[in-house]
Amino acid sequence: MQADALDWPFFEDHHRQLARELDDWATRELQAHHDADVDAACRTLVRQLGEGGWLRHAVAQPGQAVDTRAICLVRETLARHSGLADFAFAMQGLGSGAISLQGTAGQQARYLERVASGKAIAAFALSEPQAGSDVAAMQCAARIQGDHAVIDGEKTWISNGGIADFYVVFCRTGEAPGARGLSAFIVDADNPGLHIAERIEVIAPHPLARLRFENCRVPLTQRIGAPGEGFKVAMRTLDVFRTSVAAAALGFARRALHEGLSHATSRRMFNQALADFQLTQAKLADMATTVDSSALLVYRAAWLRDQGRTVTREAAMAKLAATEGAQRVIDQAVQMFGGLGVTRGQVVESLYREIRALRIYEGASEVQQLIIARELLKENKA
C-alpha cells in the first residue's frame, strides 16, 4: 500500500502495523506462480497464509467482530504481490463466512479453526448456469427426508472447486417463492453424492469447477441458519467481502502504476526517457488519480462498515470505481510497455488477465450501477 495512505484517518495503528508486516512477509515469501499445476500452487498458498497467521483476518471466530478494514488491507497488499495469493485468502473467508456469521457452535468448532490455520480449504457454492446475479432463479434443490436433506442439481463458476475440503451450498428448499425459499448446507468434499462435473479454465488461472449433486445426502445438522434463510445467509456473507473485491482491484492497480512508472523512467527512446514525453506524463497522472480516488472510496466503505453503518451504496460505489478504474490503469500500463506488455511472464500482462473477472464476480459493474441508482432514488424519495 502507498505509505502515505496509511496515515489517513480511516486506519488505526494496528491496521498500519498489519499492512507493513504483511508487505514485508509477502516480499520474502511470495513468488509469482506460473506453474501448470495451479491446484498445487493454491494449496501451498493456503498453507503459507495459514502458517503466517494471515487467514485469521479472513475467518471471523465466534464472538469476534469482522474487521473490514483489515480484510481490505490484506487483499490490497496480497493482490499487489500475487493475484493467486489474494484469491487463496479471499476464498477462505468467503467459503467460511456463512459459518462464521450464522453457523451453529458445532459447525464453527468443526470448520473455522481448520480454515483459519490453512488445514482445510473452503468454497462458496451459489452460482448456477441460469442463476448468477439472479439468485432467485436458483434451481438446485434439496428435499427433506427424515433427518437428512437430499440435494440434486448443479453449481458452476465455483472457486476452489475441485480442491476444497467442503462447500457451503445454497439450494431451493421451497419454504416460499423465489429468494425466500432457499437454504444453505455444508457439504463435505468426500460426500458420495457430490461430483466435480467439469474443471473450468479462465484467463487468470485458479481452481474453478462445475459441481453436480446427485442424491447427495446431507445431515440436517449441516444446515446453516433456519430453513428458508439461505438468501439472507448468502447476502450477509457477500456483504462482508464485496468491499474487499474493490481492495483487491486497488492492489492490482497500484502494482500496475508502479510497473508503469519504473518502465517509463528507465525506457529510452528518441534520446530521452519515455517519462519525458508529455503523453506519458498525462497517462501517469490519470493512473495515479484513479488509484487514489479508488482508495478513498474503498476505505470509506470499509471504515463505515466497521462503525456499524449500512454501506450498500458505498460498497457498490467502491467496487464499481475500483474495478473499472483498475482495468483502465492496467490497460494504460500495458500500452506503455508496448510489445512487452502482452508478453506472457510480464507483470502487466498477468495483471491484465487478473483484473477482468473482478468486474463480473460478486456483482457485475452493471449490478453495482443499479444498486447505486436504487439507493439514490430511495434517499430522494425519503
Buried (B, 14 or more C-beta within 10 A) or exposed (E): BBEEBBEBEBBBEEBBEBBBBBBEBBEEBBEEBEEEEBBEBBBBBBBBBBEBBBBBBBBBEEEEEBBBBBBBBBBBBBBBBBBBBBBBBBBBBBBBBBBBBBBBEEBBEBBBBBBBBBEBBBBBBBBBEEBBEEBEBBEBBBEBEEEBBBBBBBBBBBBBBBBBBBBBBBBBBBBEEEBBBBBBBBBBBEBEBBBBBBEBEEEBBBBBBBBBBBEBBBEBEBBBBEBBBBBBBBEBBBBBBBBBBBBBBBBBBBBBBBBBBEBBEEBEEEEEBBBBBEEBEEBBEBBBEBBBEBBBBBBBBBBBBBEEEEBBBBBBBBBBBBBBBBBBBBBBBBBBBEEBBEEEEBBBBBBBBBBBBBBBEBBBBEBBEBBBEEBEEEEEEE
